[in-house]
């Protein structure tokens, strides 16, 4: 029976979902694994239909070559590769992909290296390379939503 009191309703739902998960744990784990696998396969197939916007290399048969470069780093919510491996919905992944240009790994590295050299020449205190290196060294985030590294470190310590 539904509870009108929001606190009791919340407690009831929590207890119900805990007991449901305990009864269905194996099935749910398989279901999530299957969903993540389907998302990865869908994304690989999507990348095979794309090509590098700089050098025109095709993703057909070599989807691993293509990467997504965010045109505006401030709009970046999450790493697309993380979204795929974590099983985010296709809609959310595509929303993030729309903010990007598709380029191959070599062109992507070249683009960021040129940005780095340009910022050094302009006398700017840091570039995307120096900022990413500093951020990675101290375990903070480079953009909104990137908290996985810290969470993973915490999990590793507990195990």
LUMRO-111477 format. One record per atom (N, C-alpha, C, CB): residue in one letter; x, y, z; residue number from 1. Coordinates in pm, 1 decimal. Glycine has a CB too. Example, Ala and Ser with C-alpha at 12.3 -4.5 7.8 and 13.67 -1.06 7.14 Angstrom:
# LUMRO-111477
A,1319.0,-569.0,780.0,1 $
A,1230.0,-450.0,780.0,1 $
A,1320.0,-330.0,780.0,1 $
A,1130.8,-447.3,904.6,1 $
S,1285.0,-225.0,708.0,2 $
S,1367.0,-106.0,714.0,2 $
S,1290.0,3.0,787.0,2 $
S,1408.4,-59.8,572.5,2 $
# end
This chain:
# LUMRO-111477
X,84.8,-117.9,0.0,1 $
X,0.0,0.0,0.0,1 $
X,89.0,123.7,0.0,1 $
X,-96.3,0.1,122.2,1 $
X,61.1,219.7,-86.3,2 $
X,142.9,340.8,-92.3,2 $
X,130.6,422.8,36.3,2 $
X,102.3,426.0,-213.0,2 $
X,238.6,484.3,71.4,3 $
X,241.3,566.6,191.7,3 $
X,229.8,713.0,151.4,3 $
X,371.1,541.6,273.9,3 $
X,144.9,786.2,224.1,4 $
X,129.8,928.5,195.7,4 $
X,245.8,1008.4,253.6,4 $
X,-2.7,980.2,251.3,4 $
X,302.2,958.9,359.4,5 $
X,416.3,1024.6,421.9,5 $
X,540.6,1001.8,334.5,5 $
X,439.0,970.7,567.3,5 $
X,603.6,1108.2,281.6,6 $
X,717.5,1089.7,190.2,6 $
X,835.8,1016.7,252.9,6 $
X,764.0,1223.3,140.0,6 $
X,858.0,1031.5,380.4,7 $
X,969.8,964.3,447.0,7 $
X,942.5,814.1,455.2,7 $
X,992.9,1023.4,588.9,7 $
X,819.8,776.8,496.0,8 $
X,784.1,634.8,501.0,8 $
X,783.7,573.1,361.3,8 $
X,646.7,616.6,566.8,8 $
X,735.1,648.8,262.4,9 $
X,732.4,599.7,124.2,9 $
X,874.1,573.1,74.5,9 $
X,661.5,701.1,31.6,9 $
X,965.4,664.4,103.7,10 $
X,1104.5,647.8,63.3,10 $
X,1165.8,524.1,129.5,10 $
X,1186.0,773.3,98.8,10 $
X,1139.3,504.6,258.5,11 $
X,1191.5,389.0,329.9,11 $
X,1133.2,259.4,273.2,11 $
X,1160.4,400.5,479.9,11 $
X,1002.6,259.5,243.9,12 $
X,937.3,141.4,187.1,12 $
X,1000.2,105.7,52.1,12 $
X,785.1,165.9,170.9,12 $
X,1017.3,206.4,-33.9,13 $
X,1076.5,182.4,-165.6,13 $
X,1218.4,128.0,-153.5,13 $
X,1076.9,311.1,-248.2,13 $
X,1293.4,182.1,-60.1,14 $
X,1430.4,135.4,-40.1,14 $
X,1432.3,-11.5,-0.1,14 $
X,1501.1,220.2,66.3,14 $
X,1349.2,-45.7,96.4,15 $
X,1342.3,-184.7,141.8,15 $
X,1294.2,-276.6,29.5,15 $
X,1249.0,-196.7,263.7,15 $
X,1193.4,-232.7,-45.2,16 $
X,1139.9,-313.7,-153.9,16 $
X,1248.4,-339.0,-258.8,16 $
X,1017.4,-244.7,-218.0,16 $
X,1318.2,-234.1,-301.3,17 $
X,1418.9,-249.4,-406.2,17 $
X,1538.3,-332.1,-359.0,17 $
X,1466.2,-112.5,-453.5,17 $
X,1575.2,-320.3,-234.3,18 $
X,1682.6,-404.1,-180.7,18 $
X,1643.5,-551.6,-184.0,18 $
X,1717.1,-361.9,-37.1,18 $
X,1520.0,-580.8,-144.0,19 $
X,1476.2,-721.2,-145.8,19 $
X,1459.5,-770.7,-289.7,19 $
X,1343.1,-737.7,-68.0,19 $
X,1409.1,-684.5,-378.5,20 $
X,1395.9,-722.7,-520.1,20 $
X,1532.5,-755.6,-578.6,20 $
X,1328.7,-609.4,-601.9,20 $
X,1630.2,-670.3,-552.0,21 $
X,1764.2,-693.3,-606.6,21 $
X,1824.1,-821.9,-549.3,21 $
X,1856.7,-572.9,-576.2,21 $
X,1802.3,-848.0,-422.5,22 $
X,1854.6,-970.4,-361.6,22 $
X,1796.5,-1093.5,-430.5,22 $
X,1823.1,-973.7,-210.9,22 $
X,1668.3,-1088.0,-467.7,23 $
X,1604.0,-1200.7,-536.3,23 $
X,1647.0,-1212.3,-682.7,23 $
X,1452.7,-1186.5,-528.7,23 $
X,1681.5,-1100.8,-745.5,24 $
X,1707.6,-1098.1,-890.0,24 $
X,1849.8,-1058.9,-926.3,24 $
X,1613.2,-1003.5,-956.1,24 $
X,1941.4,-1070.9,-833.9,25 $
X,2077.5,-1020.4,-852.6,25 $
X,2146.0,-1079.0,-975.7,25 $
X,2160.3,-1050.3,-730.0,25 $
X,2147.7,-1210.7,-988.4,26 $
X,2217.4,-1273.2,-1101.6,26 $
X,2159.2,-1229.4,-1234.2,26 $
X,2211.3,-1424.8,-1090.8,26 $
X,2027.0,-1230.7,-1243.8,27 $
X,1961.6,-1188.6,-1368.3,27 $
X,1994.3,-1043.6,-1401.0,27 $
X,1809.6,-1207.0,-1358.1,27 $
X,1991.1,-957.7,-1300.7,28 $
X,2016.1,-814.8,-1322.6,28 $
X,2160.4,-789.6,-1366.6,28 $
X,1985.8,-735.2,-1194.8,28 $
X,2255.7,-860.8,-1307.8,29 $
X,2396.1,-845.4,-1346.4,29 $
X,2414.3,-885.9,-1492.2,29 $
X,2488.1,-929.8,-1254.7,29 $
X,2352.7,-998.0,-1532.1,30 $
X,2360.2,-1042.0,-1672.3,30 $
X,2293.4,-942.1,-1765.5,30 $
X,2295.1,-1179.8,-1688.8,30 $
X,2181.4,-888.0,-1722.6,31 $
X,2107.7,-791.4,-1803.4,31 $
X,2190.7,-664.8,-1826.7,31 $
X,1974.5,-756.0,-1735.5,31 $
X,2255.2,-615.5,-1723.8,32 $
X,2338.7,-495.5,-1735.9,32 $
X,2459.6,-523.3,-1824.8,32 $
X,2384.8,-447.0,-1596.7,32 $
X,2522.6,-639.2,-1806.5,33 $
X,2638.0,-675.6,-1889.5,33 $
X,2598.1,-685.6,-2036.5,33 $
X,2698.7,-809.1,-1841.9,33 $
X,2482.0,-744.8,-2062.9,34 $
X,2433.1,-757.1,-2200.6,34 $
X,2405.1,-618.7,-2260.7,34 $
X,2305.0,-844.2,-2204.8,34 $
X,2346.2,-531.0,-2181.7,35 $
X,2317.1,-395.6,-2229.5,35 $
X,2446.8,-320.6,-2263.1,35 $
X,2236.1,-317.4,-2123.6,35 $
X,2546.3,-330.5,-2176.4,36 $
X,2673.8,-262.5,-2201.5,36 $
X,2740.8,-317.4,-2326.9,36 $
X,2767.8,-277.6,-2080.6,36 $
X,2734.0,-448.6,-2345.9,37 $
X,2792.0,-510.3,-2465.4,37 $
X,2719.9,-461.3,-2590.1,37 $
X,2784.9,-664.2,-2456.4,37 $
X,2587.2,-454.4,-2585.1,38 $
X,2509.2,-405.7,-2700.1,38 $
X,2544.4,-261.2,-2733.3,38 $
X,2358.4,-417.5,-2671.7,38 $
X,2562.4,-178.4,-2630.9,39 $
X,2598.5,-38.2,-2653.0,39 $
X,2737.1,-29.9,-2718.1,39 $
X,2596.2,41.1,-2518.9,39 $
X,2834.0,-108.7,-2670.7,40 $
X,2968.2,-108.2,-2729.9,40 $
X,2963.9,-151.2,-2876.8,40 $
X,3062.0,-201.1,-2650.4,40 $
X,2887.3,-256.0,-2906.8,41 $
X,2876.2,-302.9,-3045.1,41 $
X,2809.0,-199.2,-3133.8,41 $
X,2798.5,-434.1,-3050.7,41 $
X,2703.5,-135.9,-3081.9,42 $
X,2635.6,-30.1,-3157.9,42 $
X,2732.3,84.6,-3187.6,42 $
X,2512.3,22.6,-3080.1,42 $
X,2810.8,123.9,-3087.5,43 $
X,2902.1,236.5,-3104.1,43 $
X,3014.5,204.6,-3202.6,43 $
X,2960.9,276.2,-2969.6,43 $
X,3066.7,81.3,-3196.2,44 $
X,3169.2,40.4,-3292.7,44 $
X,3112.6,44.8,-3433.8,44 $
X,3221.9,-101.3,-3260.3,44 $
X,2989.9,-5.3,-3451.2,45 $
X,2925.8,-2.2,-3583.7,45 $
X,2904.6,142.6,-3630.5,45 $
X,2790.0,-77.6,-3579.9,45 $
X,2868.3,230.9,-3537.9,46 $
X,2851.8,372.6,-3572.3,46 $
X,2984.4,431.4,-3620.2,46 $
X,2798.4,452.5,-3450.9,46 $
X,3093.1,403.5,-3546.0,47 $
X,3223.8,457.8,-3583.3,47 $
X,3270.0,406.5,-3719.6,47 $
X,3327.4,422.7,-3477.0,47 $
X,3229.4,285.1,-3755.9,48 $
X,3268.1,230.4,-3886.2,48 $
X,3201.9,304.8,-4001.9,48 $
X,3232.4,82.7,-3893.4,48 $
X,3095.5,379.5,-3975.0,49 $
X,3029.0,457.7,-4080.2,49 $
X,3087.6,598.0,-4092.3,49 $
X,2879.0,466.9,-4052.4,49 $
X,3179.4,634.1,-4003.9,50 $
X,3234.5,769.1,-4000.4,50 $
X,3372.9,773.6,-4063.4,50 $
X,3240.6,820.3,-3856.9,50 $
X,3425.4,894.9,-4077.2,51 $
X,3561.4,913.6,-4128.5,51 $
X,3622.3,1037.7,-4063.8,51 $
X,3561.5,926.6,-4284.4,51 $
X,3755.8,1047.1,-4068.5,52 $
X,3827.1,1162.0,-4012.6,52 $
X,3792.5,1285.9,-4094.0,52 $
X,3981.1,1137.6,-4011.5,52 $
X,3755.3,1392.1,-4026.9,53 $
X,3718.4,1515.6,-4095.4,53 $
X,3840.0,1593.7,-4142.8,53 $
X,3634.5,1602.4,-4004.4,53 $
X,3961.1,1551.3,-4105.0,54 $
X,4083.2,1620.3,-4146.3,54 $
X,4149.1,1546.8,-4262.2,54 $
X,4181.2,1632.6,-4028.3,54 $
X,4180.0,1419.0,-4241.4,55 $
X,4254.8,1345.4,-4344.2,55 $
X,4169.5,1244.9,-4420.6,55 $
X,4370.9,1273.6,-4280.9,55 $
X,4040.1,1236.3,-4386.8,56 $
X,3944.6,1150.6,-4457.8,56 $
X,3965.3,1000.6,-4437.9,56 $
X,3951.2,1180.4,-4602.7,56 $
X,4047.7,958.3,-4341.9,57 $
X,4063.7,814.3,-4319.5,57 $
X,3930.2,757.7,-4272.3,57 $
X,4177.3,784.9,-4215.0,57 $
X,3893.9,643.3,-4325.4,58 $
X,3764.6,582.7,-4297.1,58 $
X,3770.8,495.9,-4172.1,58 $
X,3717.6,500.0,-4416.2,58 $
X,3660.1,490.5,-4101.8,59 $
X,3649.8,403.5,-3985.7,59 $
X,3607.5,262.6,-4023.3,59 $
X,3552.4,461.0,-3886.5,59 $
X,3576.6,241.2,-4150.9,60 $
X,3531.7,109.0,-4194.5,60 $
X,3643.1,7.0,-4175.4,60 $
X,3486.5,112.3,-4342.2,60 $
X,3616.3,-91.5,-4092.0,61 $
X,3714.9,-194.4,-4063.6,61 $
X,3821.3,-153.3,-3963.6,61 $
X,3780.2,-235.2,-4188.9,61 $
X,3821.5,-28.3,-3924.6,62 $
X,3920.2,21.1,-3827.6,62 $
X,3859.5,132.6,-3742.2,62 $
X,4047.5,72.3,-3900.1,62 $
X,3750.8,100.4,-3677.6,63 $
X,3679.0,197.6,-3595.2,63 $
X,3766.3,251.0,-3482.3,63 $
X,3552.6,134.8,-3537.7,63 $
X,3860.9,172.5,-3437.3,64 $
X,3949.1,211.8,-3327.2,64 $
X,4033.6,333.6,-3361.1,64 $
X,4039.4,96.6,-3289.5,64 $
X,4047.2,368.1,-3488.3,65 $
X,4129.6,481.8,-3530.8,65 $
X,4061.2,615.1,-3499.9,65 $
X,4159.9,472.3,-3680.9,65 $
X,3929.8,616.8,-3499.4,66 $
X,3856.0,742.5,-3487.5,66 $
X,3831.8,782.4,-3342.4,66 $
X,3723.6,731.7,-3559.8,66 $
X,3843.1,913.4,-3319.5,67 $
X,3819.1,972.3,-3188.2,67 $
X,3726.7,1091.2,-3204.8,67 $
X,3952.2,1014.5,-3119.7,67 $
X,3677.9,1142.3,-3094.8,68 $
X,3585.5,1254.9,-3096.9,68 $
X,3649.5,1372.9,-3026.1,68 $
X,3450.5,1217.7,-3030.9,68 $
X,3667.1,1482.0,-3101.1,69 $
X,3729.0,1602.8,-3047.2,69 $
X,3618.9,1705.3,-3019.9,69 $
X,3836.7,1660.4,-3145.8,69 $
X,3605.7,1743.0,-2893.3,70 $
X,3504.3,1842.5,-2857.3,70 $
X,3543.7,1978.6,-2913.4,70 $
X,3486.5,1850.3,-2703.3,70 $
X,3452.4,2039.7,-2986.2,71 $
X,3479.0,2169.9,-3046.5,71 $
X,3485.1,2279.1,-2940.3,71 $
X,3371.9,2203.5,-3150.4,71 $
X,3403.9,2266.9,-2837.0,72 $
X,3404.0,2363.2,-2727.3,72 $
X,3423.9,2286.7,-2597.0,72 $
X,3271.3,2446.7,-2724.3,72 $
X,3544.0,2291.9,-2539.0,73 $
X,3571.6,2214.1,-2417.4,73 $
X,3477.6,2246.4,-2300.5,73 $
X,3714.0,2237.8,-2374.1,73 $
X,3420.5,2365.9,-2296.8,74 $
X,3329.1,2400.8,-2187.8,74 $
X,3198.5,2322.1,-2196.5,74 $
X,3299.6,2550.7,-2189.8,74 $
X,3162.1,2275.9,-2317.1,75 $
X,3039.1,2198.8,-2334.7,75 $
X,3057.4,2051.1,-2300.7,75 $
X,2989.7,2212.5,-2477.1,75 $
X,3180.2,2010.2,-2279.9,76 $
X,3210.0,1868.9,-2257.1,76 $
X,3157.4,1826.0,-2120.3,76 $
X,3362.1,1842.7,-2267.3,76 $
X,3067.3,1729.1,-2120.7,77 $
X,3010.5,1678.5,-1996.6,77 $
X,3082.7,1553.4,-1949.0,77 $
X,2862.8,1649.2,-2014.6,77 $
X,3122.7,1467.5,-2044.1,78 $
X,3179.9,1338.4,-2009.0,78 $
X,3260.7,1287.0,-2126.6,78 $
X,3069.7,1237.1,-1969.0,78 $
X,3355.4,1199.5,-2099.1,79 $
X,3429.8,1133.6,-2205.3,79 $
X,3336.6,1036.8,-2276.6,79 $
X,3555.1,1059.8,-2149.2,79 $
X,3334.1,1042.6,-2407.3,80 $
X,3245.1,955.3,-2483.2,80 $
X,3282.0,809.6,-2460.9,80 $
X,3250.4,989.3,-2632.6,80 $
X,3410.7,779.9,-2456.4,81 $
X,3452.5,641.2,-2433.9,81 $
X,3402.5,590.7,-2299.3,81 $
X,3605.7,629.0,-2441.1,81 $
X,3400.3,676.4,-2198.2,82 $
X,3347.9,635.6,-2067.8,82 $
X,3197.3,613.0,-2076.0,82 $
X,3380.5,741.3,-1960.4,82 $
X,3127.1,701.8,-2147.3,83 $
X,2982.6,688.3,-2159.6,83 $
X,2946.3,554.7,-2224.0,83 $
X,2924.7,804.4,-2241.4,83 $
X,3023.4,515.7,-2325.1,84 $
X,2997.6,388.9,-2394.2,84 $
X,3025.1,272.2,-2300.8,84 $
X,3084.2,376.9,-2521.8,84 $
X,3139.9,271.6,-2235.4,85 $
X,3174.9,158.1,-2149.0,85 $
X,3086.0,149.6,-2025.7,85 $
X,3320.2,168.2,-2106.0,85 $
X,3032.7,262.5,-1980.7,86 $
X,2944.9,262.5,-1863.8,86 $
X,2800.8,228.6,-1899.8,86 $
X,2949.9,397.3,-1795.2,86 $
X,2770.4,221.4,-2030.1,87 $
X,2636.7,183.3,-2072.8,87 $
X,2535.6,296.1,-2071.0,87 $
X,2587.7,74.1,-1987.8,87 $
X,2581.9,420.2,-2091.9,88 $
X,2487.8,532.2,-2101.8,88 $
X,2393.4,506.7,-2219.0,88 $
X,2563.4,668.5,-2119.7,88 $
X,2281.3,574.0,-2221.8,89 $
X,2184.8,554.2,-2329.7,89 $
X,2242.1,605.9,-2461.7,89 $
X,2051.3,625.2,-2297.3,89 $
X,2191.4,549.6,-2571.1,90 $
X,2235.3,591.5,-2704.3,90 $
X,2206.3,740.2,-2725.5,90 $
X,2165.6,507.0,-2813.6,90 $
X,2094.0,785.8,-2673.6,91 $
X,2056.7,926.9,-2688.8,91 $
X,2158.6,1018.5,-2621.2,91 $
X,1916.7,951.8,-2630.2,91 $
X,2199.3,985.0,-2498.2,92 $
X,2297.1,1068.6,-2426.7,92 $
X,2432.5,1064.7,-2495.3,92 $
X,2311.1,1022.6,-2280.8,92 $
X,2470.9,947.1,-2545.3,93 $
X,2597.6,935.8,-2616.6,93 $
X,2593.3,1021.1,-2742.6,93 $
X,2628.1,788.6,-2651.7,93 $
X,2485.0,1011.9,-2817.8,94 $
X,2474.0,1089.2,-2942.0,94 $
X,2469.5,1239.2,-2914.5,94 $
X,2349.1,1047.0,-3019.8,94 $
X,2407.9,1280.2,-2803.7,95 $
X,2407.8,1423.0,-2767.6,95 $
X,2550.3,1472.9,-2747.2,95 $
X,2324.2,1447.2,-2639.5,95 $
X,2635.1,1390.5,-2686.8,96 $
X,2774.4,1429.2,-2664.6,96 $
X,2853.3,1423.4,-2795.4,96 $
X,2839.5,1338.1,-2558.7,96 $
X,2825.3,1324.1,-2879.8,97 $
X,2894.0,1310.5,-3008.8,97 $
X,2865.3,1432.1,-3097.5,97 $
X,2850.2,1179.8,-3080.5,97 $
X,2743.2,1485.3,-3090.1,98 $
X,2705.0,1600.8,-3172.8,98 $
X,2788.7,1724.5,-3140.8,98 $
X,2556.9,1632.7,-3153.3,98 $
X,2850.0,1729.0,-3024.4,99 $
X,2933.6,1842.6,-2985.3,99 $
X,3076.4,1827.8,-3037.6,99 $
X,2935.0,1857.3,-2833.1,99 $
X,3102.5,1719.8,-3110.2,100 $
X,3239.4,1685.4,-3147.7,100 $
X,3258.5,1681.6,-3298.4,100 $
X,3277.5,1551.8,-3088.4,100 $
X,3386.9,1686.6,-3336.0,101 $
X,3422.9,1653.7,-3472.8,101 $
X,3496.1,1520.2,-3467.7,101 $
X,3511.0,1766.5,-3539.2,101 $
X,3474.3,1439.2,-3569.8,102 $
X,3535.9,1306.7,-3575.7,102 $
X,3671.6,1321.3,-3642.0,102 $
X,3445.7,1204.3,-3653.2,102 $
X,3775.3,1280.3,-3570.7,103 $
X,3909.8,1283.7,-3628.5,103 $
X,3986.3,1159.1,-3585.9,103 $
X,3985.9,1412.1,-3585.4,103 $
X,4084.8,1122.4,-3666.7,104 $
X,4164.3,1004.1,-3634.0,104 $
X,4260.4,1038.5,-3519.4,104 $
X,4243.2,953.1,-3759.6,104 $
X,4316.8,936.3,-3460.0,105 $
X,4404.9,955.0,-3344.2,105 $
X,4524.2,1044.2,-3378.0,105 $
X,4454.3,819.5,-3292.9,105 $
X,4585.2,1024.5,-3495.7,106 $
X,4701.1,1106.1,-3533.2,106 $
X,4663.6,1252.8,-3548.8,106 $
X,4762.5,1054.4,-3663.0,106 $
X,4554.5,1278.9,-3617.4,107 $
X,4511.1,1418.2,-3634.9,107 $
X,4471.8,1480.3,-3500.9,107 $
X,4392.7,1425.8,-3733.5,107 $
X,4414.1,1401.2,-3411.9,108 $
X,4374.3,1451.5,-3280.6,108 $
X,4496.9,1493.3,-3199.7,108 $
X,4293.6,1344.9,-3204.0,108 $
X,4599.4,1406.7,-3197.4,109 $
X,4722.5,1441.7,-3125.4,109 $
X,4787.4,1564.8,-3186.7,109 $
X,4821.4,1323.9,-3126.5,109 $
X,4790.7,1568.7,-3318.5,110 $
X,4850.2,1681.7,-3388.5,110 $
X,4777.0,1811.1,-3354.7,110 $
X,4848.6,1657.7,-3539.7,110 $
X,4644.8,1805.6,-3352.6,111 $
X,4564.4,1923.7,-3321.5,111 $
X,4598.2,1976.8,-3182.0,111 $
X,4414.0,1890.6,-3331.2,111 $
X,4602.9,1888.0,-3083.3,112 $
X,4631.5,1932.9,-2946.5,112 $
X,4776.6,1978.2,-2931.2,112 $
X,4601.3,1820.8,-2846.6,112 $
X,4867.6,1917.0,-3003.7,113 $
X,5006.9,1961.3,-2997.5,113 $
X,5018.6,2103.2,-3053.9,113 $
X,5099.3,1863.6,-3075.7,113 $
X,4950.2,2129.4,-3164.2,114 $
X,4953.5,2264.4,-3223.8,114 $
X,4891.8,2366.7,-3129.7,114 $
X,4879.1,2266.1,-3358.9,114 $
X,4784.3,2328.0,-3061.1,115 $
X,4724.5,2417.1,-2960.0,115 $
X,4825.7,2448.1,-2850.0,115 $
X,4597.0,2353.0,-2898.6,115 $
X,4897.3,2345.2,-2805.9,116 $
X,4996.6,2359.7,-2700.2,116 $
X,5107.4,2455.4,-2743.8,116 $
X,5055.6,2222.9,-2662.7,116 $
X,5161.2,2435.6,-2861.4,117 $
X,5268.2,2522.2,-2913.1,117 $
X,5217.3,2665.6,-2927.7,117 $
X,5320.7,2469.5,-3049.5,117 $
X,5095.8,2682.7,-2979.4,118 $
X,5039.2,2815.8,-2996.3,118 $
X,5024.8,2886.5,-2861.5,118 $
X,4903.4,2807.3,-3066.6,118 $
X,4977.1,2815.1,-2758.9,119 $
X,4960.3,2878.6,-2628.1,119 $
X,5095.3,2914.8,-2566.9,119 $
X,4882.7,2786.3,-2533.4,119 $
X,5198.2,2833.7,-2590.9,120 $
X,5332.3,2868.2,-2543.1,120 $
X,5383.2,2994.4,-2612.3,120 $
X,5430.1,2751.3,-2566.9,120 $
X,5360.7,3004.2,-2742.2,121 $
X,5404.8,3121.2,-2817.9,121 $
X,5331.1,3247.1,-2775.5,121 $
X,5385.2,3098.0,-2966.5,121 $
X,5205.6,3231.8,-2736.1,122 $
X,5125.4,3346.4,-2693.0,122 $
X,5155.9,3385.4,-2548.6,122 $
X,4976.8,3315.1,-2708.0,122 $
X,5236.6,3304.7,-2479.8,123 $
X,5272.3,3334.1,-2341.5,123 $
X,5164.9,3296.8,-2241.2,123 $
X,5303.4,3478.3,-2327.7,123 $
X,5070.3,3214.7,-2282.3,124 $
X,4966.1,3170.9,-2190.0,124 $
X,5027.9,3077.3,-2086.8,124 $
X,4849.4,3100.7,-2266.1,124 $
X,4982.0,3084.5,-1961.6,125 $
X,5044.4,3005.6,-1855.4,125 $
X,5026.4,2854.5,-1870.5,125 $
X,4989.1,3048.1,-1723.6,125 $
X,4916.5,2812.5,-1932.0,126 $
X,4898.6,2668.7,-1950.4,126 $
X,4817.2,2638.8,-2075.3,126 $
X,4831.0,2607.5,-1828.3,126 $
X,4840.9,2519.9,-2128.2,127 $
X,4768.4,2472.2,-2245.0,127 $
X,4690.0,2349.5,-2204.1,127 $
X,4864.5,2440.8,-2363.5,127 $
X,4618.8,2290.1,-2298.8,128 $
X,4543.3,2169.4,-2268.3,128 $
X,4637.1,2058.3,-2221.3,128 $
X,4463.1,2123.5,-2391.3,128 $
X,4758.6,2051.5,-2272.6,129 $
X,4854.8,1948.2,-2232.0,129 $
X,4902.1,1969.3,-2089.4,129 $
X,4974.8,1946.9,-2326.4,129 $
X,4943.5,2092.4,-2057.8,130 $
X,4995.2,2116.2,-1922.6,130 $
X,4883.4,2105.3,-1819.6,130 $
X,5062.2,2254.9,-1913.8,130 $
X,4762.7,2152.5,-1854.5,131 $
X,4649.3,2144.2,-1763.0,131 $
X,4612.7,1997.8,-1737.6,131 $
X,4527.9,2221.3,-1819.9,131 $
X,4607.9,1916.6,-1842.6,132 $
X,4574.1,1774.7,-1827.3,132 $
X,4680.9,1703.3,-1745.4,132 $
X,4558.4,1707.1,-1965.4,132 $
X,4806.9,1735.3,-1767.2,133 $
X,4914.0,1672.0,-1690.5,133 $
X,4906.7,1706.8,-1543.7,133 $
X,5048.5,1712.1,-1745.2,133 $
X,4880.9,1834.0,-1513.4,134 $
X,4869.8,1877.7,-1374.1,134 $
X,4748.0,1814.1,-1308.5,134 $
X,4861.0,2031.6,-1365.6,134 $
X,4638.0,1813.9,-1379.4,135 $
X,4514.6,1757.4,-1326.4,135 $
X,4531.8,1608.7,-1299.2,135 $
X,4398.1,1780.9,-1423.6,135 $
X,4592.6,1536.1,-1393.0,136 $
X,4613.1,1392.3,-1374.9,136 $
X,4706.3,1361.8,-1259.9,136 $
X,4667.6,1331.1,-1501.2,136 $
X,4804.3,1446.3,-1238.6,137 $
X,4902.9,1422.1,-1133.8,137 $
X,4843.0,1436.4,-994.2,137 $
X,5019.8,1517.3,-1149.5,137 $
X,4747.2,1527.2,-978.7,138 $
X,4691.5,1549.4,-845.3,138 $
X,4554.4,1484.5,-827.2,138 $
X,4681.2,1697.8,-818.2,138 $
X,4501.6,1421.9,-934.3,139 $
X,4377.1,1346.7,-922.4,139 $
X,4251.4,1430.0,-921.0,139 $
X,4380.7,1266.7,-800.9,139 $
X,4255.5,1552.2,-972.7,140 $
X,4134.5,1633.2,-980.7,140 $
X,4069.9,1615.8,-1116.7,140 $
X,4165.6,1781.6,-954.6,140 $
X,3962.5,1690.3,-1140.0,141 $
X,3890.1,1675.1,-1265.7,141 $
X,3927.9,1784.9,-1363.3,141 $
X,3739.5,1676.1,-1241.3,141 $
X,3921.4,1750.0,-1490.7,142 $
X,3950.9,1844.2,-1597.3,142 $
X,3823.2,1911.7,-1646.2,142 $
X,4021.6,1773.5,-1713.2,142 $
X,3711.4,1842.9,-1633.8,143 $
X,3584.2,1897.9,-1676.3,143 $
X,3472.3,1836.8,-1594.7,143 $
X,3561.4,1874.0,-1825.8,143 $
X,3353.4,1895.0,-1605.0,144 $
X,3237.8,1850.9,-1528.5,144 $
X,3210.0,1702.7,-1549.8,144 $
X,3115.5,1932.8,-1566.3,144 $
X,3181.6,1631.4,-1443.0,145 $
X,3142.5,1492.2,-1453.6,145 $
X,3257.6,1393.6,-1445.5,145 $
X,3070.6,1471.5,-1579.7,145 $
X,3380.1,1438.7,-1451.9,146 $
X,3492.6,1345.2,-1451.0,146 $
X,3537.6,1320.9,-1307.5,146 $
X,3610.3,1399.1,-1536.7,146 $
X,3471.3,1228.0,-1241.5,147 $
X,3506.3,1195.4,-1103.8,147 $
X,3546.1,1049.0,-1090.4,147 $
X,3389.6,1226.8,-1010.5,147 $
X,3549.7,976.9,-1200.1,148 $
X,3576.3,833.8,-1196.0,148 $
X,3712.2,800.5,-1137.4,148 $
X,3566.0,776.3,-1333.5,148 $
X,3816.3,876.2,-1172.7,149 $
X,3950.3,842.9,-1127.5,149 $
X,3955.0,839.0,-975.5,149 $
X,4052.4,943.6,-1181.8,149 $
X,3902.3,940.6,-912.1,150 $
X,3903.1,947.6,-767.1,150 $
X,3819.6,834.1,-707.0,150 $
X,3850.3,1083.7,-720.1,150 $
X,3704.1,804.6,-768.6,151 $
X,3619.2,697.2,-719.1,151 $
X,3689.6,562.8,-731.6,151 $
X,3486.4,694.6,-794.7,151 $
X,3755.8,539.3,-844.2,152 $
X,3825.2,412.7,-865.0,152 $
X,3939.0,396.5,-765.5,152 $
X,3878.5,403.6,-1008.1,152 $
X,4011.8,503.6,-739.2,153 $
X,4119.7,496.0,-641.1,153 $
X,4064.5,456.3,-505.4,153 $
X,4194.2,629.9,-631.5,153 $
X,3949.8,514.2,-470.1,154 $
X,3887.5,482.2,-342.1,154 $
X,3846.6,336.6,-334.1,154 $
X,3767.1,570.3,-318.9,154 $
X,3791.5,283.7,-443.8,155 $
X,3750.4,143.2,-447.0,155 $
X,3870.3,51.4,-436.3,155 $
X,3672.7,112.6,-574.8,155 $
X,3979.5,86.2,-504.8,156 $
X,4098.6,2.5,-500.6,156 $
X,4155.6,-6.1,-359.8,156 $
X,4203.9,55.8,-596.1,156 $
X,4153.1,103.3,-286.9,157 $
X,4205.7,105.5,-150.5,157 $
X,4122.9,17.7,-57.8,157 $
X,4209.5,248.4,-97.2,157 $
X,3989.5,15.0,-80.4,158 $
X,3901.4,-62.7,5.4,158 $
X,3918.7,-212.0,-14.1,158 $
X,3758.6,-24.7,-19.7,158 $
X,3954.0,-253.7,-134.5,159 $
X,3961.8,-398.0,-166.9,159 $
X,4082.2,-462.9,-108.8,159 $
X,3962.2,-419.4,-315.0,159 $
# end
